[in-house]
Amino acid sequence: MRNLISERTTQFVYFDELLERPRWKGSKILDFGGNIGGFLVGAGDSVDHDDYWCVDINKTVVEQGRRNHPRAHFVHFNRYNPQYNPEGIRNLPIPDCGVKFDIIIAFSVFTHAHPVEMLELVAQLRSMLAPGGVLAFTFTDPSYDRALTDSRLPPGTGVQAMLQQNKDKVPLLEAEEMVKRASQSNWCLLIDARLYVEPGDEFSHQQRQGRAEESYCSYFKPDWIQALLPDGKVHAPVTPEWQHCCVLRNA
């Protein structure tokens, strides 16, 4: 299996700005899909490690996170995913961590999920919030030019960038047409080098049999996410990231 360890440490800065500098100290924090805990590295002393939980479906990153941050809580979520946990259990609920959370974040998790799974997991995460708690998760807009918030990148969308990685499999004219179709859709999936515009539930990870280590990327229009979750608030990307964010607050 390919190396699935993420060295990203920008998550704290991203969510700190989007959530308007929340009170991190003393808050119970769940980092859903937090890999080895890069959020903690970026947070420095702004977060108490004893109050941080990371839930991730890949056992290897969970074990490394425990070694790197022994005071924090790393929990393996043994749910099936062809790329990140091919031996996992289909439709497994999120484990109960025994605590209600003040802040739940999910960075680049639902960028790899069918909307049926996204809504299921978002509902479960909302049930884990404390009164007054907040859930923030990111998603990728199929028509967003990534160079707008990261000048180091060439102009183009996330779909365009992924197809560029597979340029040996997709002719140029076909790739251009796929980019156009994706940008005009409410949502779409790019599985390896094949584009699926608003496919049915059978394209959910929990319904289909994925190929081990396949690339499965999902893209959602901000207006569509806003309509799907009307009590949430959708935010534009924060430099240098290109992912949008949906923020949901508990009463």
Contacts in CASP RR format, 6 or more apart in sequence:
PFRMAT RR
TARGET T0000
AUTHOR 0000-0000-0000
METHOD contacts of the structure
MODEL  1
MRNLISERTTQFVYFDELLERPRWKGSKILDFGGNIGGFLVGAGDSVDHD
DYWCVDINKTVVEQGRRNHPRAHFVHFNRYNPQYNPEGIRNLPIPDCGVK
FDIIIAFSVFTHAHPVEMLELVAQLRSMLAPGGVLAFTFTDPSYDRALTD
SRLPPGTGVQAMLQQNKDKVPLLEAEEMVKRASQSNWCLLIDARLYVEPG
DEFSHQQRQGRAEESYCSYFKPDWIQALLPDGKVHAPVTPEWQHCCVLRN
A
1 86 0 8 1.000
1 212 0 8 1.000
1 213 0 8 1.000
2 213 0 8 1.000
4 35 0 8 1.000
4 58 0 8 1.000
4 60 0 8 1.000
4 61 0 8 1.000
4 83 0 8 1.000
4 84 0 8 1.000
5 35 0 8 1.000
5 36 0 8 1.000
5 60 0 8 1.000
5 61 0 8 1.000
5 64 0 8 1.000
6 34 0 8 1.000
6 35 0 8 1.000
6 36 0 8 1.000
6 38 0 8 1.000
6 61 0 8 1.000
7 38 0 8 1.000
8 35 0 8 1.000
8 38 0 8 1.000
8 107 0 8 1.000
9 38 0 8 1.000
9 39 0 8 1.000
9 41 0 8 1.000
9 42 0 8 1.000
10 42 0 8 1.000
10 240 0 8 1.000
10 241 0 8 1.000
11 31 0 8 1.000
11 34 0 8 1.000
11 38 0 8 1.000
11 39 0 8 1.000
11 42 0 8 1.000
11 105 0 8 1.000
11 107 0 8 1.000
12 39 0 8 1.000
12 40 0 8 1.000
12 42 0 8 1.000
12 43 0 8 1.000
12 44 0 8 1.000
12 46 0 8 1.000
12 47 0 8 1.000
13 42 0 8 1.000
13 238 0 8 1.000
14 107 0 8 1.000
14 138 0 8 1.000
14 238 0 8 1.000
14 241 0 8 1.000
14 245 0 8 1.000
15 39 0 8 1.000
15 103 0 8 1.000
15 105 0 8 1.000
15 107 0 8 1.000
15 136 0 8 1.000
15 245 0 8 1.000
16 22 0 8 1.000
16 24 0 8 1.000
16 46 0 8 1.000
17 238 0 8 1.000
18 136 0 8 1.000
18 235 0 8 1.000
18 238 0 8 1.000
18 245 0 8 1.000
18 247 0 8 1.000
19 103 0 8 1.000
19 134 0 8 1.000
19 136 0 8 1.000
19 247 0 8 1.000
22 103 0 8 1.000
22 134 0 8 1.000
24 43 0 8 1.000
24 46 0 8 1.000
24 47 0 8 1.000
24 103 0 8 1.000
25 46 0 8 1.000
25 47 0 8 1.000
25 48 0 8 1.000
26 48 0 8 1.000
26 51 0 8 1.000
26 102 0 8 1.000
27 51 0 8 1.000
27 102 0 8 1.000
27 103 0 8 1.000
28 51 0 8 1.000
28 53 0 8 1.000
28 99 0 8 1.000
28 100 0 8 1.000
28 101 0 8 1.000
28 102 0 8 1.000
28 103 0 8 1.000
28 130 0 8 1.000
29 47 0 8 1.000
29 51 0 8 1.000
29 52 0 8 1.000
29 53 0 8 1.000
29 101 0 8 1.000
29 102 0 8 1.000
29 103 0 8 1.000
29 104 0 8 1.000
29 105 0 8 1.000
30 53 0 8 1.000
30 54 0 8 1.000
30 55 0 8 1.000
30 97 0 8 1.000
30 101 0 8 1.000
30 103 0 8 1.000
30 104 0 8 1.000
30 105 0 8 1.000
30 125 0 8 1.000
30 128 0 8 1.000
31 37 0 8 1.000
31 39 0 8 1.000
31 52 0 8 1.000
31 53 0 8 1.000
31 54 0 8 1.000
31 55 0 8 1.000
31 105 0 8 1.000
31 106 0 8 1.000
31 107 0 8 1.000
32 55 0 8 1.000
32 94 0 8 1.000
32 104 0 8 1.000
32 105 0 8 1.000
32 106 0 8 1.000
32 109 0 8 1.000
32 121 0 8 1.000
32 125 0 8 1.000
32 137 0 8 1.000
33 54 0 8 1.000
33 55 0 8 1.000
33 56 0 8 1.000
33 57 0 8 1.000
33 77 0 8 1.000
33 106 0 8 1.000
33 107 0 8 1.000
33 109 0 8 1.000
34 54 0 8 1.000
34 55 0 8 1.000
34 56 0 8 1.000
34 61 0 8 1.000
34 107 0 8 1.000
35 54 0 8 1.000
35 56 0 8 1.000
35 58 0 8 1.000
35 61 0 8 1.000
36 61 0 8 1.000
36 64 0 8 1.000
36 65 0 8 1.000
36 68 0 8 1.000
37 54 0 8 1.000
37 65 0 8 1.000
37 68 0 8 1.000
37 69 0 8 1.000
37 72 0 8 1.000
37 74 0 8 1.000
39 47 0 8 1.000
39 52 0 8 1.000
39 54 0 8 1.000
39 105 0 8 1.000
39 107 0 8 1.000
40 47 0 8 1.000
40 49 0 8 1.000
40 52 0 8 1.000
40 69 0 8 1.000
40 72 0 8 1.000
49 69 0 8 1.000
49 71 0 8 1.000
49 72 0 8 1.000
50 71 0 8 1.000
50 72 0 8 1.000
52 69 0 8 1.000
52 72 0 8 1.000
52 73 0 8 1.000
53 72 0 8 1.000
53 73 0 8 1.000
53 74 0 8 1.000
53 75 0 8 1.000
53 97 0 8 1.000
53 99 0 8 1.000
53 101 0 8 1.000
54 62 0 8 1.000
54 65 0 8 1.000
54 72 0 8 1.000
54 73 0 8 1.000
54 74 0 8 1.000
54 75 0 8 1.000
55 75 0 8 1.000
55 77 0 8 1.000
55 94 0 8 1.000
55 95 0 8 1.000
55 97 0 8 1.000
56 62 0 8 1.000
56 74 0 8 1.000
56 75 0 8 1.000
56 76 0 8 1.000
56 77 0 8 1.000
57 76 0 8 1.000
57 77 0 8 1.000
57 78 0 8 1.000
57 79 0 8 1.000
57 81 0 8 1.000
57 84 0 8 1.000
57 85 0 8 1.000
57 88 0 8 1.000
58 84 0 8 1.000
58 85 0 8 1.000
59 76 0 8 1.000
59 78 0 8 1.000
59 85 0 8 1.000
62 74 0 8 1.000
62 75 0 8 1.000
62 76 0 8 1.000
63 74 0 8 1.000
65 72 0 8 1.000
65 74 0 8 1.000
66 72 0 8 1.000
66 74 0 8 1.000
73 97 0 8 1.000
75 95 0 8 1.000
75 97 0 8 1.000
77 92 0 8 1.000
77 94 0 8 1.000
77 95 0 8 1.000
78 85 0 8 1.000
78 88 0 8 1.000
78 89 0 8 1.000
78 92 0 8 1.000
79 85 0 8 1.000
79 88 0 8 1.000
79 89 0 8 1.000
79 90 0 8 1.000
79 91 0 8 1.000
79 92 0 8 1.000
80 86 0 8 1.000
80 87 0 8 1.000
80 88 0 8 1.000
80 89 0 8 1.000
80 90 0 8 1.000
80 91 0 8 1.000
80 92 0 8 1.000
80 205 0 8 1.000
80 206 0 8 1.000
81 88 0 8 1.000
81 112 0 8 1.000
81 205 0 8 1.000
82 205 0 8 1.000
82 209 0 8 1.000
82 210 0 8 1.000
82 211 0 8 1.000
82 212 0 8 1.000
82 213 0 8 1.000
82 214 0 8 1.000
82 216 0 8 1.000
83 112 0 8 1.000
83 212 0 8 1.000
83 213 0 8 1.000
83 214 0 8 1.000
83 215 0 8 1.000
83 216 0 8 1.000
84 112 0 8 1.000
86 212 0 8 1.000
86 213 0 8 1.000
90 206 0 8 1.000
91 206 0 8 1.000
93 124 0 8 1.000
94 121 0 8 1.000
94 124 0 8 1.000
94 125 0 8 1.000
94 128 0 8 1.000
97 128 0 8 1.000
100 128 0 8 1.000
100 129 0 8 1.000
100 130 0 8 1.000
101 128 0 8 1.000
101 129 0 8 1.000
101 130 0 8 1.000
101 133 0 8 1.000
102 129 0 8 1.000
102 130 0 8 1.000
102 132 0 8 1.000
102 133 0 8 1.000
102 134 0 8 1.000
103 133 0 8 1.000
103 134 0 8 1.000
103 136 0 8 1.000
104 125 0 8 1.000
104 128 0 8 1.000
104 129 0 8 1.000
104 133 0 8 1.000
104 134 0 8 1.000
104 135 0 8 1.000
104 136 0 8 1.000
105 135 0 8 1.000
105 136 0 8 1.000
105 137 0 8 1.000
106 125 0 8 1.000
106 135 0 8 1.000
106 136 0 8 1.000
106 137 0 8 1.000
106 138 0 8 1.000
107 137 0 8 1.000
107 138 0 8 1.000
107 243 0 8 1.000
108 138 0 8 1.000
108 243 0 8 1.000
109 137 0 8 1.000
109 138 0 8 1.000
110 118 0 8 1.000
110 121 0 8 1.000
110 122 0 8 1.000
110 137 0 8 1.000
110 138 0 8 1.000
110 139 0 8 1.000
110 218 0 8 1.000
110 220 0 8 1.000
111 138 0 8 1.000
111 139 0 8 1.000
111 140 0 8 1.000
111 217 0 8 1.000
111 218 0 8 1.000
111 219 0 8 1.000
111 243 0 8 1.000
112 216 0 8 1.000
112 217 0 8 1.000
112 218 0 8 1.000
113 121 0 8 1.000
113 205 0 8 1.000
113 218 0 8 1.000
114 189 0 8 1.000
114 201 0 8 1.000
114 203 0 8 1.000
114 204 0 8 1.000
114 205 0 8 1.000
114 218 0 8 1.000
115 187 0 8 1.000
115 218 0 8 1.000
115 220 0 8 1.000
115 228 0 8 1.000
116 201 0 8 1.000
116 204 0 8 1.000
117 204 0 8 1.000
117 205 0 8 1.000
117 206 0 8 1.000
118 218 0 8 1.000
119 228 0 8 1.000
122 135 0 8 1.000
122 137 0 8 1.000
122 229 0 8 1.000
122 248 0 8 1.000
125 135 0 8 1.000
125 137 0 8 1.000
126 135 0 8 1.000
126 248 0 8 1.000
126 250 0 8 1.000
129 135 0 8 1.000
129 250 0 8 1.000
130 250 0 8 1.000
131 250 0 8 1.000
131 251 0 8 1.000
132 249 0 8 1.000
132 250 0 8 1.000
132 251 0 8 1.000
133 249 0 8 1.000
133 250 0 8 1.000
134 247 0 8 1.000
134 248 0 8 1.000
134 249 0 8 1.000
134 250 0 8 1.000
135 247 0 8 1.000
135 248 0 8 1.000
135 249 0 8 1.000
135 250 0 8 1.000
136 245 0 8 1.000
136 246 0 8 1.000
136 247 0 8 1.000
136 248 0 8 1.000
137 245 0 8 1.000
137 246 0 8 1.000
138 241 0 8 1.000
138 243 0 8 1.000
138 244 0 8 1.000
138 245 0 8 1.000
138 246 0 8 1.000
139 218 0 8 1.000
139 219 0 8 1.000
139 220 0 8 1.000
139 225 0 8 1.000
139 243 0 8 1.000
139 244 0 8 1.000
139 245 0 8 1.000
139 246 0 8 1.000
140 158 0 8 1.000
140 217 0 8 1.000
140 218 0 8 1.000
140 219 0 8 1.000
140 220 0 8 1.000
140 242 0 8 1.000
140 243 0 8 1.000
140 244 0 8 1.000
141 157 0 8 1.000
141 219 0 8 1.000
141 220 0 8 1.000
141 221 0 8 1.000
141 222 0 8 1.000
141 244 0 8 1.000
142 157 0 8 1.000
142 158 0 8 1.000
142 159 0 8 1.000
142 182 0 8 1.000
142 183 0 8 1.000
142 185 0 8 1.000
142 187 0 8 1.000
142 188 0 8 1.000
142 219 0 8 1.000
142 220 0 8 1.000
142 221 0 8 1.000
143 157 0 8 1.000
143 182 0 8 1.000
143 183 0 8 1.000
143 184 0 8 1.000
143 221 0 8 1.000
144 157 0 8 1.000
144 158 0 8 1.000
144 237 0 8 1.000
144 242 0 8 1.000
144 244 0 8 1.000
145 155 0 8 1.000
145 156 0 8 1.000
145 157 0 8 1.000
146 153 0 8 1.000
146 155 0 8 1.000
146 156 0 8 1.000
146 157 0 8 1.000
146 158 0 8 1.000
146 161 0 8 1.000
146 242 0 8 1.000
147 153 0 8 1.000
147 154 0 8 1.000
147 155 0 8 1.000
147 156 0 8 1.000
148 237 0 8 1.000
148 242 0 8 1.000
149 237 0 8 1.000
149 238 0 8 1.000
149 239 0 8 1.000
149 240 0 8 1.000
149 241 0 8 1.000
149 242 0 8 1.000
150 239 0 8 1.000
150 240 0 8 1.000
150 241 0 8 1.000
150 242 0 8 1.000
152 240 0 8 1.000
153 161 0 8 1.000
153 242 0 8 1.000
157 179 0 8 1.000
157 182 0 8 1.000
157 183 0 8 1.000
158 217 0 8 1.000
158 219 0 8 1.000
158 242 0 8 1.000
159 178 0 8 1.000
159 179 0 8 1.000
159 182 0 8 1.000
159 183 0 8 1.000
159 188 0 8 1.000
159 190 0 8 1.000
159 195 0 8 1.000
159 217 0 8 1.000
159 219 0 8 1.000
160 175 0 8 1.000
160 179 0 8 1.000
162 190 0 8 1.000
162 215 0 8 1.000
162 217 0 8 1.000
163 170 0 8 1.000
163 175 0 8 1.000
163 178 0 8 1.000
163 179 0 8 1.000
163 190 0 8 1.000
163 193 0 8 1.000
164 175 0 8 1.000
166 192 0 8 1.000
166 193 0 8 1.000
167 175 0 8 1.000
169 192 0 8 1.000
169 193 0 8 1.000
170 178 0 8 1.000
170 193 0 8 1.000
178 195 0 8 1.000
181 188 0 8 1.000
181 195 0 8 1.000
181 197 0 8 1.000
182 188 0 8 1.000
182 190 0 8 1.000
182 195 0 8 1.000
182 197 0 8 1.000
182 219 0 8 1.000
185 197 0 8 1.000
185 198 0 8 1.000
185 219 0 8 1.000
185 221 0 8 1.000
186 198 0 8 1.000
186 220 0 8 1.000
186 221 0 8 1.000
186 224 0 8 1.000
187 198 0 8 1.000
187 218 0 8 1.000
187 219 0 8 1.000
187 220 0 8 1.000
187 221 0 8 1.000
187 224 0 8 1.000
188 195 0 8 1.000
188 196 0 8 1.000
188 197 0 8 1.000
188 198 0 8 1.000
188 218 0 8 1.000
188 219 0 8 1.000
189 195 0 8 1.000
189 196 0 8 1.000
189 199 0 8 1.000
189 203 0 8 1.000
189 216 0 8 1.000
189 217 0 8 1.000
189 218 0 8 1.000
189 219 0 8 1.000
190 196 0 8 1.000
190 215 0 8 1.000
190 216 0 8 1.000
190 217 0 8 1.000
190 218 0 8 1.000
190 219 0 8 1.000
191 203 0 8 1.000
191 214 0 8 1.000
191 215 0 8 1.000
191 216 0 8 1.000
191 217 0 8 1.000
192 211 0 8 1.000
192 214 0 8 1.000
192 215 0 8 1.000
196 203 0 8 1.000
201 207 0 8 1.000
202 208 0 8 1.000
205 216 0 8 1.000
210 216 0 8 1.000
222 234 0 8 1.000
222 236 0 8 1.000
222 244 0 8 1.000
225 234 0 8 1.000
225 244 0 8 1.000
225 246 0 8 1.000
226 232 0 8 1.000
226 234 0 8 1.000
226 246 0 8 1.000
229 246 0 8 1.000
229 248 0 8 1.000
231 248 0 8 1.000
232 246 0 8 1.000
232 247 0 8 1.000
232 248 0 8 1.000
232 249 0 8 1.000
233 246 0 8 1.000
233 247 0 8 1.000
233 248 0 8 1.000
234 244 0 8 1.000
234 245 0 8 1.000
234 246 0 8 1.000
234 247 0 8 1.000
235 244 0 8 1.000
235 245 0 8 1.000
235 246 0 8 1.000
235 247 0 8 1.000
236 244 0 8 1.000
237 243 0 8 1.000
237 244 0 8 1.000
237 245 0 8 1.000
238 245 0 8 1.000
END
